[in-house]
Amino acid sequence: MSQETRELRLAATLVEFADTLIGDFDPALHLSRLADRCVEFLGARGAGVTLLEGSGRPGPVVHSAGQQPSVRELLEWEQESGPVRESLASGKAARAVPLASREAAARWPEFTAAARRFGIASTYAVPLRRHEMLLGALSVYAPHPPSAGGELAIAQTLADATTVGLLNHRAYAQYRKLAGQLREALASRVRIEQAKGMLAERWGTSPDGAFDTLRQYARRNRLPLDQVARAVVHRALTDVQLHPDRSGPG
């Protein structure tokens, strides 16, 4: 891949990660794509995301659907010890470390032994973080020693774009839920006003008096007021049912 093609592909990926304002958005697929793009742009053997649970402990892991079993195993190892665990604890990037080094063997002995067995030469992790909100961390497994080629910065950029996309979708989903609740509240209010008007006209009373009758019936029968109003509008309740002391045409 030429440098120009790589840059264009990276730009398109950042747009892809930001395009999350859709109803059928799949967070797991979104994170799986992040792992795929790390393999594509960083020449990684594999990559995956460890999500942070509410308790603060590492939680579910997400990787590419076509990921090798060795990568899945390494992600599980990192639940206990490894760059991802350190990134989750600090909220910062864990720089690339050669796994043949004494440093790696001392910091993560079990993980390092497993990674070297699978042909991983170095590994690093970056947080999925936006301001003070930490969602998880991205782990990248490379078949070559660390280089000065900016891989860590690219991984962080991809992780940042993914995080923004996730948070934007969450805000969008909350907005849609709130909008739906507001629509239903307005529709409920319209039905109640309609029921009040129908009863007030039929009984020759004030709208407030009709509303008191609706509310009393709802309380006696432990029903939502909107459900009672709906029944009145659709003439599913008679005047006698609503007000036993009243005789009427219902």
URTA-V256293 format. One line per field, one symbol per residue. phi: phi as a letter, one per 30 degrees, with the letter a starting at -180 (. if undefined). A space follows every 10 residues. Layout:
phi: ???
This chain:
phi: .ddddddddd dddddedddc dbdcdcedde dddedddddd dciddaaacc dcdddjcecd cbbddcdded ddddddeddc alededdddc ibdcddbddd ddeddddbed dddddddcid caaabbdcbb hcccclbccb ccdbdebcdi ddddeddddd dddedddddd dddddddddd dddddddddd dddddedddd ddcibdeddd dddedddddd chbdeddddd dddchcbddd ddbedccade
